[in-house]
């Protein structure tokens, strides 16, 4: 058990009959939840972790084949949750981790009774054949990935402010930039491809847990059309349109994020 928890630099706090697991997005780590997770420690056992390749995880455990699909990351989540003997818990996933959580819940339905999906996107690339609007053309995604391949630092400095939004609060973009820059460039490139080329639309229909979809205003990564798409295709879900802007309300609007999760639970 300890091996799994050590690999993901798992941190457990709080107390309660149920467990909340917080999962971070691309280029980030568990520190991104520092303004949200503590609000639940008086009622829940709170679990924070780093995906393999992120934060203080064991980088040697990164496997290009296993982590070449979101299913591999979902398998990691299932393993660490089983190591913690978790059942009927709450999963809170930001950005790509929202879909990783959906896949984990499909692999092991007993783990989570409730899902909180913060800025989820089952597919980032538009699909004209089905009128799906993901927010990016295929060409834009390839340009983004090429930029990351050629200039990791430049990509981080340019993309972080766009992703974060909240241009009047430059310290937020600076934190995200620094987080991106700390990520191993090879792992970042691989995870970016795994993330931005994913298509998990068909996985939404099979989710047994009830879900909360938190949709930010002016989110360039997961626009409102995507949030509404996810909500419409989840069997038991609520959609909350947040006043928070950008893609990272866990940093830019933690009080609103906590309130929305509280109301759902």
C-alpha positions as CSV (number, residue, x, y, z in Angstrom):
1,X,0.0,0.0,0.0
2,X,2.7,2.5,1.0
3,X,4.4,2.1,-2.4
4,X,1.3,3.3,-4.2
5,X,0.8,6.2,-1.9
6,X,4.5,7.1,-2.0
7,X,4.5,7.1,-5.8
8,X,1.8,9.7,-5.8
9,X,3.0,11.7,-2.8
10,X,-0.4,11.2,-1.2
11,X,-1.3,13.5,1.6
12,X,-4.3,12.5,3.9
13,X,-5.9,15.0,6.3
14,X,-9.2,15.7,8.0
15,X,-11.7,13.3,9.5
16,X,-15.1,12.0,8.5
17,X,-17.0,8.9,7.4
18,X,-16.5,9.7,3.7
19,X,-13.4,10.5,1.7
20,X,-12.9,13.4,-0.8
21,X,-10.1,12.9,-3.4
22,X,-8.8,16.0,-5.1
23,X,-7.1,15.6,-8.5
24,X,-5.2,18.4,-10.3
25,X,-5.0,19.3,-13.9
26,X,-2.3,19.3,-16.6
27,X,1.0,20.9,-15.6
28,X,-0.1,21.3,-12.0
29,X,0.1,19.4,-8.7
30,X,-1.8,19.0,-5.5
31,X,-0.8,22.4,-4.3
32,X,-3.5,23.8,-6.6
33,X,-6.1,22.7,-4.1
34,X,-4.6,24.5,-1.1
35,X,-7.4,27.1,-0.9
36,X,-10.3,24.5,-1.4
37,X,-9.5,21.2,0.2
38,X,-9.0,22.4,3.8
39,X,-12.6,23.7,3.8
40,X,-13.8,20.0,3.9
41,X,-11.4,18.6,6.5
42,X,-13.9,19.0,9.3
43,X,-16.4,16.6,7.6
44,X,-14.3,14.4,5.3
45,X,-11.1,12.5,5.1
46,X,-9.3,14.6,2.5
47,X,-6.9,13.0,0.0
48,X,-4.5,15.0,-2.1
49,X,-2.0,13.4,-4.6
50,X,0.2,14.1,-7.6
51,X,-0.3,12.3,-10.9
52,X,2.7,10.4,-12.0
53,X,5.0,12.8,-13.6
54,X,3.7,15.8,-11.7
55,X,4.7,17.6,-8.5
56,X,6.6,15.4,-6.1
57,X,5.4,12.1,-7.6
58,X,7.9,9.3,-8.4
59,X,9.0,10.4,-11.9
60,X,10.6,6.9,-12.5
61,X,7.1,5.4,-12.4
62,X,6.1,7.4,-15.5
63,X,5.4,4.9,-18.3
64,X,5.1,6.3,-21.9
65,X,2.7,3.5,-22.9
66,X,0.6,3.4,-19.7
67,X,0.4,7.1,-19.5
68,X,-0.2,7.5,-23.2
69,X,-4.0,7.4,-22.6
70,X,-6.2,8.8,-19.8
71,X,-7.2,5.3,-19.0
72,X,-3.7,4.8,-17.6
73,X,-4.0,7.8,-15.3
74,X,-7.5,6.4,-14.3
75,X,-5.9,3.1,-13.4
76,X,-3.5,5.0,-11.1
77,X,-6.4,6.7,-9.4
78,X,-8.2,3.4,-8.9
79,X,-5.0,1.8,-7.4
80,X,-4.4,4.6,-4.9
81,X,-8.1,4.7,-3.9
82,X,-8.1,1.0,-3.3
83,X,-4.9,1.3,-1.3
84,X,-6.8,3.8,0.9
85,X,-9.8,1.4,1.2
86,X,-12.1,4.0,-0.2
87,X,-15.7,3.4,-1.1
88,X,-18.6,5.7,-1.9
89,X,-16.3,8.7,-1.8
90,X,-16.3,12.1,-3.5
91,X,-14.0,12.7,-6.5
92,X,-13.1,16.3,-7.3
93,X,-11.2,16.6,-10.6
94,X,-10.0,19.8,-12.3
95,X,-9.6,20.0,-16.1
96,X,-8.2,16.8,-17.6
97,X,-8.6,15.1,-14.2
98,X,-12.4,15.5,-14.5
99,X,-12.4,13.0,-17.3
100,X,-9.7,10.9,-15.6
101,X,-12.1,10.7,-12.6
102,X,-15.0,9.6,-14.9
103,X,-12.9,6.8,-16.4
104,X,-11.8,5.7,-12.9
105,X,-15.4,5.6,-11.7
106,X,-16.3,3.5,-14.7
107,X,-13.4,1.1,-14.0
108,X,-14.4,0.8,-10.3
109,X,-18.0,2.1,-9.7
110,X,-17.8,1.4,-6.0
111,X,-15.2,4.0,-5.3
112,X,-17.2,7.2,-5.9
113,X,-20.8,8.1,-5.2
114,X,-20.3,11.8,-6.1
115,X,-18.2,13.5,-8.7
116,X,-17.3,17.2,-8.9
117,X,-16.0,18.0,-12.4
118,X,-14.3,21.4,-12.6
119,X,-13.9,22.7,-16.1
120,X,-14.3,19.2,-17.7
121,X,-13.8,18.5,-21.4
122,X,-14.4,15.1,-23.0
123,X,-12.8,16.3,-26.2
124,X,-10.9,19.5,-26.9
125,X,-11.0,19.4,-30.7
126,X,-14.2,20.4,-32.6
127,X,-16.0,17.6,-34.4
128,X,-17.9,19.1,-37.3
129,X,-19.3,15.7,-38.2
130,X,-21.4,15.7,-35.0
131,X,-21.6,19.5,-34.5
132,X,-19.5,19.1,-31.3
133,X,-17.7,22.3,-30.3
134,X,-14.7,21.6,-28.2
135,X,-13.1,25.0,-28.5
136,X,-10.2,24.2,-30.8
137,X,-9.7,23.1,-34.4
138,X,-7.4,20.1,-35.0
139,X,-4.9,22.5,-36.5
140,X,-4.9,24.7,-33.4
141,X,-4.2,21.7,-31.2
142,X,-1.3,20.6,-33.4
143,X,0.2,24.2,-33.4
144,X,-0.1,24.2,-29.6
145,X,1.7,20.9,-29.3
146,X,4.4,21.9,-31.8
147,X,5.0,25.1,-29.8
148,X,5.3,23.0,-26.6
149,X,7.8,20.6,-28.4
150,X,10.0,23.4,-29.5
151,X,9.9,25.8,-26.6
152,X,8.7,24.4,-23.2
153,X,9.5,27.6,-21.3
154,X,8.0,29.9,-24.0
155,X,4.9,27.8,-24.2
156,X,4.5,28.0,-20.4
157,X,5.0,31.7,-20.3
158,X,2.5,32.3,-23.2
159,X,-0.2,29.8,-22.3
160,X,-0.5,30.2,-18.6
161,X,-2.0,33.7,-18.7
162,X,-4.5,32.6,-21.4
163,X,-5.5,29.5,-19.4
164,X,-5.7,31.4,-16.1
165,X,-7.6,34.4,-17.4
166,X,-8.0,37.1,-14.7
167,X,-5.6,39.5,-16.4
168,X,-6.0,42.0,-13.5
169,X,-4.4,39.5,-11.2
170,X,-1.0,38.6,-12.8
171,X,0.2,36.7,-9.8
172,X,-2.2,33.9,-10.7
173,X,-0.8,33.5,-14.1
174,X,2.7,33.7,-12.6
175,X,1.9,30.8,-10.3
176,X,0.6,28.7,-13.2
177,X,3.6,29.6,-15.3
178,X,6.0,28.4,-12.6
179,X,4.0,25.2,-12.2
180,X,4.2,24.5,-15.9
181,X,8.0,25.3,-15.9
182,X,8.7,22.9,-13.0
183,X,7.2,19.9,-15.0
184,X,9.7,17.7,-16.7
185,X,9.6,18.8,-20.4
186,X,9.4,15.3,-21.8
187,X,6.6,14.3,-19.5
188,X,4.8,17.6,-20.2
189,X,4.9,17.0,-24.0
190,X,3.6,13.4,-23.6
191,X,0.8,14.4,-21.2
192,X,-0.2,17.3,-23.4
193,X,-0.7,14.9,-26.3
194,X,-2.6,12.5,-24.2
195,X,-4.8,15.3,-22.9
196,X,-5.5,17.4,-26.0
197,X,-6.0,14.6,-28.4
198,X,-8.3,12.6,-26.1
199,X,-11.9,11.9,-27.0
200,X,-14.0,10.5,-24.1
201,X,-17.4,11.6,-25.1
202,X,-18.7,8.0,-25.2
203,X,-17.6,7.5,-21.6
204,X,-20.0,10.0,-20.1
205,X,-23.1,7.9,-20.5
206,X,-21.9,5.1,-18.3
207,X,-21.3,7.1,-15.2
208,X,-23.2,5.7,-12.2
209,X,-22.3,8.4,-9.7
210,X,-24.1,11.7,-9.6
211,X,-22.1,14.6,-10.8
212,X,-21.6,18.4,-10.4
213,X,-20.3,20.2,-13.5
214,X,-18.6,23.5,-12.5
215,X,-18.4,25.7,-15.6
216,X,-16.4,29.0,-15.5
217,X,-17.1,32.1,-17.4
218,X,-14.7,32.9,-20.3
219,X,-12.9,29.6,-20.1
220,X,-10.8,29.2,-23.3
221,X,-9.9,25.6,-22.5
222,X,-13.4,24.3,-21.7
223,X,-16.0,26.8,-23.0
224,X,-19.6,26.9,-21.9
225,X,-20.7,24.7,-24.8
226,X,-18.5,21.9,-23.5
227,X,-19.9,22.2,-19.9
228,X,-23.4,22.1,-21.2
229,X,-22.5,19.1,-23.4
230,X,-21.1,17.2,-20.4
231,X,-24.1,18.0,-18.2
232,X,-26.5,16.9,-21.0
233,X,-24.9,13.5,-21.3
234,X,-24.3,12.6,-17.7
235,X,-27.2,10.5,-16.4
236,X,-27.4,12.3,-13.0
237,X,-25.8,15.7,-13.1
238,X,-26.1,19.4,-12.1
239,X,-24.6,22.3,-14.0
240,X,-23.4,25.4,-12.1
241,X,-22.4,28.4,-14.2
242,X,-19.8,30.1,-12.1
243,X,-19.1,33.9,-11.9
244,X,-15.4,32.9,-11.8
245,X,-13.5,33.5,-15.0
246,X,-10.7,31.5,-16.7
247,X,-10.0,27.8,-16.2
248,X,-8.7,27.6,-12.7
249,X,-11.4,28.6,-10.1
250,X,-9.6,26.6,-7.5
251,X,-7.0,29.4,-7.5
252,X,-8.9,32.4,-8.8
253,X,-12.2,31.9,-6.9
254,X,-11.8,29.3,-4.1
255,X,-14.7,30.6,-2.0
256,X,-17.1,30.3,-4.9
257,X,-15.7,26.8,-5.7
258,X,-16.1,25.7,-2.1
259,X,-19.6,27.0,-1.9
260,X,-20.7,25.2,-5.1
261,X,-19.3,21.9,-3.9
262,X,-20.8,22.4,-0.4
263,X,-24.3,23.0,-1.9
264,X,-23.9,19.9,-4.1
265,X,-22.9,17.7,-1.2
